[in-house]
């Protein structure tokens, strides 16, 4: 028996995209994949010493378990974003924008 898991929209969009820029802007992160932009407003944990370590890396895996969102890059750096209610510092936890006329907001 084979169980096929459906991909989330975030997985559909982000998987295999290459990071073209990554910055920490005041109190949030912005990771760009060409015209597609992920802004992360909630706390980020991970083994990244410098956001420049993400440049030119590909997204190889996306996970969301309970109140944690994980992004694994091709250089083995993994970012974990806390999506719990206690972690919110603004109206949204993350925002994914694509020029294909859609946006995903995690609240």
C-alpha positions as CSV (number, residue, x, y, z in Angstrom):
1,X,0.0,0.0,0.0
2,X,1.4,3.4,-1.0
3,X,0.3,6.6,0.8
4,X,0.8,9.7,-1.3
5,X,1.2,12.9,0.7
6,X,-0.1,16.1,-0.8
7,X,2.3,19.0,-0.9
8,X,1.3,22.3,0.8
9,X,1.2,25.4,-1.4
10,X,4.3,26.6,0.4
11,X,6.1,23.4,-0.6
12,X,4.9,23.7,-4.1
13,X,6.2,27.2,-4.4
14,X,9.5,27.0,-2.4
15,X,10.9,23.6,-3.2
16,X,13.9,23.7,-5.5
17,X,14.0,27.5,-5.6
18,X,17.5,29.1,-5.3
19,X,18.2,31.9,-2.8
20,X,19.2,35.1,-4.6
21,X,19.4,37.3,-1.5
22,X,19.0,37.0,2.2
23,X,19.0,39.8,4.7
24,X,18.0,40.6,8.3
25,X,16.0,43.8,8.2
26,X,15.8,45.2,11.8
27,X,13.7,42.5,13.6
28,X,12.8,40.2,10.7
29,X,14.4,38.1,7.9
30,X,13.8,38.5,4.2
31,X,14.8,35.6,1.9
32,X,14.4,36.2,-1.9
33,X,14.2,33.6,-4.5
34,X,14.2,35.8,-7.6
35,X,10.8,37.5,-7.6
36,X,9.4,35.3,-4.9
37,X,10.0,36.7,-1.4
38,X,9.7,35.1,2.0
39,X,9.5,37.5,5.0
40,X,9.8,35.9,8.4
41,X,8.7,38.0,11.4
42,X,8.7,35.4,14.1
43,X,11.8,34.1,15.9
44,X,14.1,32.0,13.7
45,X,16.4,29.3,15.0
46,X,19.0,27.5,13.0
47,X,22.6,26.7,12.4
48,X,23.2,29.8,10.2
49,X,26.0,32.0,11.4
50,X,25.5,34.6,8.6
51,X,22.5,35.1,6.3
52,X,25.0,35.2,3.4
53,X,25.4,31.4,4.0
54,X,22.0,31.0,2.4
55,X,23.0,32.7,-0.9
56,X,22.8,30.5,-4.0
57,X,21.4,27.6,-1.9
58,X,18.3,25.6,-3.0
59,X,15.3,24.7,-0.8
60,X,15.4,20.9,-0.5
61,X,12.7,20.3,2.1
62,X,9.8,22.1,3.9
63,X,8.3,20.8,7.1
64,X,5.5,22.0,9.2
65,X,4.8,20.1,12.4
66,X,2.5,21.7,15.0
67,X,3.7,25.2,15.5
68,X,7.1,24.8,13.8
69,X,7.9,25.6,10.2
70,X,11.2,24.2,8.9
71,X,13.2,25.0,5.7
72,X,16.2,22.8,4.8
73,X,18.7,24.2,2.2
74,X,21.1,22.4,0.0
75,X,24.1,23.2,2.2
76,X,22.4,21.4,5.1
77,X,21.4,24.7,6.9
78,X,18.0,24.3,8.5
79,X,15.9,27.2,9.7
80,X,13.1,26.6,12.2
81,X,10.4,29.3,12.6
82,X,8.3,29.3,15.7
83,X,4.6,29.8,14.7
84,X,3.1,29.6,18.1
85,X,0.8,32.3,19.4
86,X,3.4,33.3,22.0
87,X,6.0,34.0,19.3
88,X,4.0,36.6,17.4
89,X,5.4,40.1,17.6
90,X,3.0,41.5,14.9
91,X,-0.1,40.6,12.9
92,X,1.6,37.8,11.0
93,X,4.3,35.2,11.5
94,X,5.5,34.9,7.9
95,X,4.5,36.2,4.5
96,X,5.3,34.5,1.1
97,X,4.8,36.7,-1.9
98,X,5.1,35.5,-5.5
99,X,4.7,37.6,-8.7
100,X,2.2,35.0,-9.9
101,X,-0.4,37.1,-8.1
102,X,-0.6,35.2,-4.9
103,X,0.6,35.5,-1.3
104,X,0.5,33.2,1.7
105,X,0.3,34.6,5.2
106,X,0.9,32.6,8.3
107,X,-0.9,34.1,11.3
